[in-house]
Amino acid sequence: MTTEDTQGFASEPGDASEAGQAAGTADKAAPEAPATEADAGGGKDGGAAAELAALRRQLAERTADLQRLQAEYQNYRKRVERDRMTVREIAVSNVLEALIPVLDDIGRAREHGELVGGFKQVAESLETVVAKLGLQQFGKEGEPFDPTVHEALMHSYSSDVTETTCVQILQPGYRIGERIIRPAMVAVAEPQPGTQSTAAPEAEDAKGDGAEEG
């Protein structure tokens, strides 16, 4: 009986050793769990940062697109406004140009004293309206001849002028702003041939006489 009991207890140290080895293995494996969780947390932070960078990049791209569209729209509005003003100016110019013969008739009627009564009021109203629309009349007797705004229909010489001068306005000219609708039809006079060459020696003689008297 004693021998069997001793043999039964002889197996217990081996079991204890195996249990100790298992416990040691568990202790070594236990610290590895926090490291795995830390790696998972770092991966999440890196993914969030990458996603945030991608969102910021998309925001910058959309902002640039919006700014480009806004600039294109502003340019479009300016172009439309410029085209609208151009079309308006052309339309007004065409209407005013068509009214010039009527204004010529009114001018001739005024010169002959026929602009009276209701016709006078209508004529004056028409002249006021076309002036508000920008039509300007030009051409006066005595002004120097300018081929850019005058058209000479008659030509003569005169000792009363010292340069080519408009001595008669046959038809007034009209302009809208800087654009000439019709040049003024004029009669011009040039200085009498030899007048300037004769006047020059006389001026020299006058200077010489004055110097001798001095």
FIRO-795700 format. One line per field, with one value per residue (C-alpha): x, y, z. Coordinates in Angstrom, 1 decimal, decimal comma, padded with zeros to 4 digits. Layout:
px X/... .
py Y/... .
pz Z/... .
end
This chain:
px 000,0/002,8/004,6/001,5/000,8/004,3/004,1/000,9/002,4/005,5/003,6/002,5/005,9/005,7/002,2/003,3/006,2/004,0/001,6/004,4/005,6/002,1/001,8/005,1/004,0/000,8/002,8/005,0/002,1/000,1/002,2/001,9/-001,8/-001,3/001,2/-001,3/-003,9/-001,4/-000,6/-004,3/-004,7/-001,8/-003,3/-006,6/-004,8/-002,8/-006,0/-007,8/-004,9/-004,8/-008,6/-008,4/-005,6/-007,7/-010,7/-008,6/-007,3/-010,8/-011,9/-009,0/-009,9/-013,6/-012,7/-010,5/-013,2/-015,7/-013,4/-012,8/-016,5/-017,1/-014,4/-015,8/-019,3/-018,1/-016,3/-019,5/-021,5/-019,1/-019,0/-022,8/-023,1/-020,5/-022,3/-025,6/-024,2/-022,6/-025,9/-027,7/-025,2/-025,5/-029,3/-029,4/-026,8/-028,9/-032,0/-030,2/-028,6/-032,0/-033,3/-030,5/-032,4/-035,4/-033,1/-031,8/-035,3/-036,0/-032,8/-033,8/-037,3/-035,8/-033,6/-036,5/-038,7/-041,1/-040,6/-043,8/-046,8/-047,1/-044,5/-042,0/-042,8/-042,5/-039,2/-037,8/-039,0/-037,3/-034,0/-034,1/-034,7/-031,9/-029,5/-030,3/-029,5/-026,1/-026,4/-024,2/-024,3/-021,0/-019,7/-019,5/-018,5/-015,0/-013,5/-010,3/-010,9/-010,3/-010,5/-011,3/-014,6/-015,3/-015,9/-015,2/-017,8/-016,7/-013,3/-012,1/-009,4/-009,7/-007,4/-009,4/-008,1/-004,6/-005,4/-007,8/-011,1/-014,7/-016,5/-020,0/-021,7/-023,7/-024,9/-024,0/-022,1/-023,3/-021,4/-022,2/-019,4/-016,2/-017,8/-018,5/-021,9/-021,7/-019,0/-020,0/-020,4/-018,6/-017,3/-013,7/-011,4/-007,6/-005,3/-004,9/-001,8/001,2/-000,5/001,7/004,9/004,1/003,3/006,6/008,8/006,5/007,0/010,7/010,7/008,6/011,1/014,0/012,4/011,8/015,4/016,7/014,4/015,7 .
py 000,0/002,4/001,7/002,4/005,6/006,7/005,9/007,8/010,9/010,6/011,8/015,1/017,0/016,5/017,9/020,9/021,5/021,4/023,8/026,2/026,1/026,9/029,8/031,1/030,9/032,8/035,5/036,0/036,2/038,6/041,8/041,5/042,4/046,2/046,5/045,1/047,6/050,5/049,5/049,5/052,9/054,3/052,9/054,6/057,9/057,6/056,8/059,8/062,1/060,8/061,2/064,8/065,7/064,3/066,4/069,5/068,9/068,4/071,6/073,6/072,2/073,0/076,5/077,1/075,9/078,2/081,2/080,4/080,1/083,4/085,2/083,7/084,9/088,4/088,6/087,3/090,0/092,7/091,4/091,3/094,8/096,0/094,3/095,8/099,3/098,8/097,6/100,6/103,0/101,6/101,6/105,2/106,2/104,7/106,5/109,9/109,5/108,9/112,1/114,3/115,1/116,2/118,4/119,9/120,7/122,4/124,4/125,6/126,5/128,5/130,4/131,3/132,4/129,5/127,9/129,2/128,0/124,4/123,4/125,4/123,7/120,3/121,2/122,6/119,5/117,2/119,2/118,9/115,1/114,4/116,6/114,6/111,4/112,8/114,3/117,4/120,0/121,7/124,0/127,8/130,5/131,9/128,7/127,3/124,5/121,0/118,2/115,7/117,4/119,7/118,9/121,7/122,1/125,6/127,2/130,8/133,2/136,2/138,9/138,9/135,5/134,4/130,7/128,4/129,4/128,3/131,3/129,7/126,7/125,0/122,2/121,7/118,7/116,2/114,0/111,6/111,8/111,6/109,8/112,0/111,2/113,7/116,3/119,9/121,0/124,3/126,9/127,8/130,7/130,7/133,7/135,6/134,4/136,7/138,3/136,6/137,1/140,8/141,2/139,8/142,5/145,2/143,8/143,7/147,3/148,4/146,8/148,5/151,9/151,5/150,5/153,6/155,9/154,3 .
pz 000,0/000,8/-002,4/-004,6/-002,7/-003,3/-007,0/-007,3/-005,9/-008,1/-011,1/-009,6/-010,0/-013,7/-013,9/-011,9/-014,3/-017,3/-015,6/-014,8/-018,4/-019,6/-017,2/-018,4/-022,0/-021,1/-019,3/-022,3/-024,7/-022,6/-023,2/-026,9/-026,9/-026,2/-029,0/-031,5/-030,3/-030,6/-034,2/-035,0/-033,5/-035,5/-038,7/-038,0/-037,4/-040,6/-042,6/-041,2/-042,0/-045,6/-045,9/-044,6/-047,0/-049,9/-048,8/-048,6/-052,1/-053,4/-051,7/-053,3/-056,7/-056,3/-055,1/-058,1/-060,4/-058,8/-059,1/-062,7/-063,5/-061,7/-063,7/-067,0/-066,0/-065,3/-068,6/-070,3/-068,7/-069,8/-073,3/-073,5/-072,1/-074,6/-077,5/-076,4/-076,3/-079,7/-081,2/-079,6/-081,0/-084,5/-084,3/-083,1/-085,7/-088,5/-087,4/-087,1/-090,4/-092,0/-090,4/-091,8/-095,1/-092,9/-090,9/-094,1/-095,2/-091,8/-092,2/-095,7/-094,5/-091,7/-094,1/-096,3/-093,4/-093,9/-090,5/-088,7/-086,7/-085,8/-088,3/-086,4/-083,1/-084,6/-086,2/-083,0/-081,1/-083,7/-083,4/-079,6/-079,7/-082,2/-080,1/-077,0/-078,9/-079,6/-083,1/-083,3/-086,2/-087,2/-089,9/-089,6/-092,0/-091,3/-089,8/-091,3/-093,9/-092,4/-095,0/-092,2/-091,5/-094,5/-098,2/-100,5/-103,3/-104,5/-104,6/-105,0/-104,1/-101,8/-100,4/-097,2/-096,0/-095,0/-095,1/-096,8/-095,2/-095,3/-096,6/-097,1/-095,6/-098,3/-096,0/-092,3/-091,2/-088,6/-086,1/-083,3/-080,7/-082,7/-085,7/-088,7/-090,1/-092,9/-093,6/-093,9/-097,6/-097,9/-100,3/-099,6/-100,4/-100,6/-100,2/-103,5/-105,3/-104,6/-101,6/-099,1/-101,1/-101,5/-097,8/-096,7/-098,3/-097,0/-093,5/-093,9/-095,2/-092,2/-089,9/-091,6/-091,4/-087,8/-087,2/-089,0/-087,1/-083,9 .
end
